[in-house]
Amino acid sequence: MPRIARKKSSSGIYHIILRGINKQRIFEDDEDNLCFLDKLETYKDISGFELYAYCLMSNHLHLLIKEGEEPLSITFRRIGASYVHWYNWKYSRTGHLFQDRFKSEPVETDEYFLTVMRYIHQNPLKAGIVKEVQAYPWSSYLEFSQKSVICNTKFVLDMFSVDHQKALKMWFAFIQENNNDQCVEYDDGIRLNDSEAAALIERVAHVINPKDIQTYEKQKREEVIRLLKKKGLSIRQIERLTGVSFGVIRGI
């Protein structure tokens, strides 16, 4: 079956999602995250793209990016090949790391640009990994709160105000707003690793440790487990982290 052609953006700006093949982890530790950001910085100059926002998760990443002097397909082949070469060397592995084709959606309006910007920064929050957007270390939030390195923060802030300090305050407030933003995602969901899943369980169930769910009365425990399943956790993962038996979870 032939591939469906990507929708072209008249603005040249896209929301990009890139994930590991078979949803495997692409960032194992801080060094991996730093390495990928270094690749973005290097190829930003070579490929001529502009970056407005990013968020690196354990097995996928989000970018808000403007196409440069070459097609994004070539840009991501460059970045991917360079990072995979390093990753394979570090972990003594061979073969592909990223899913063949990145997912993209065109960003045509200022309103949707800001929606995607907020969606990207709130990704770890909505996944239950952190309780505050600013607590996640691997998003471009720090490019705004500290020092801009690879993101064109001026372009973003000028959308709020020409007064830099006023724009910053407005941007921070906007990024932290509660919302029901919906942007492109992979249809089959993004799988969380155990540490991310544990954080989600603690947040959803309001517990200090996932195994505390065992102390809940039956109806409340079942409600929590149903919600965890809806959020994408597998039966085995819930069993492993909470200590509730596989048979009980499957029955629920």
Secondary structure, DSSP 8 states (H G I E B T S, - for coil): ---------TTSEEEEEEEBGGG--S--SHHHHHHHHHHHHHHHHHH--EEEEEEE-SSEEEEEEE--SS-HHHHHHHHHHHHHHHHHHHHT--S--B-SS-EEEE--SHHHHHHHHHHHHTHHHHTTS-SSGGG-TTBTHHHHHT--SSB-HHHHHTTT-SSHHHHHHHHHHHHT----------TT-----HHHHHHHHHHHHT-SSGGGGGGS-HHHHHHHHHHHHHTT--HHHHHHHH---HHHHHH-
